[in-house]
Amino acid sequence: MTTGYCVKCRTKREMKDPKSITMKNGRPATKGTCPTCGTKMFRIGKT
């Protein structure tokens, strides 16, 4: 699983439903949701 920082919980957590995306500038990133509070999570870098 992929970890990311949840801004609402202020902790690093495992992402729920992580998806690999490419940002507008061409860099890879991962997008998902926090399993605890449901806030969107985002992590820049290789997935």
C-alpha positions in Angstrom: 0.0 0.0 0.0 1.0 3.6 -0.5 1.4 6.0 2.4 0.6 9.7 2.3 0.1 12.6 4.6 -3.4 13.5 5.7 -3.7 17.2 6.3 -6.9 16.8 8.4 -5.6 14.0 10.7 -2.0 15.5 10.6 -0.5 12.0 10.4 0.9 9.7 7.7 -1.6 7.0 6.8 -2.1 4.3 4.2 -4.1 5.6 1.3 -7.5 4.0 0.5 -8.1 3.4 -3.2 -4.7 4.8 -4.4 -4.6 5.7 -8.1 -1.5 6.6 -10.2 -1.8 9.8 -12.0 0.4 12.2 -14.1 0.3 15.9 -13.2 0.1 18.7 -15.8 3.8 19.1 -15.8 4.4 15.4 -16.5 5.5 14.3 -13.0 4.0 11.1 -11.6 1.9 11.2 -8.5 -0.5 9.1 -6.4 -4.0 10.2 -5.4 -6.2 8.6 -2.8 -8.4 9.1 0.3 -7.8 8.9 4.0 -9.4 5.7 5.5 -10.2 7.5 8.8 -11.7 10.8 7.8 -12.3 10.5 4.0 -10.2 13.6 3.1 -8.4 13.5 -0.3 -4.7 12.6 0.0 -1.9 13.3 -2.5 1.7 12.2 -2.9 4.1 13.4 -5.5 6.7 11.0 -6.8 7.0 7.5 -8.3 4.2 5.1 -7.4 
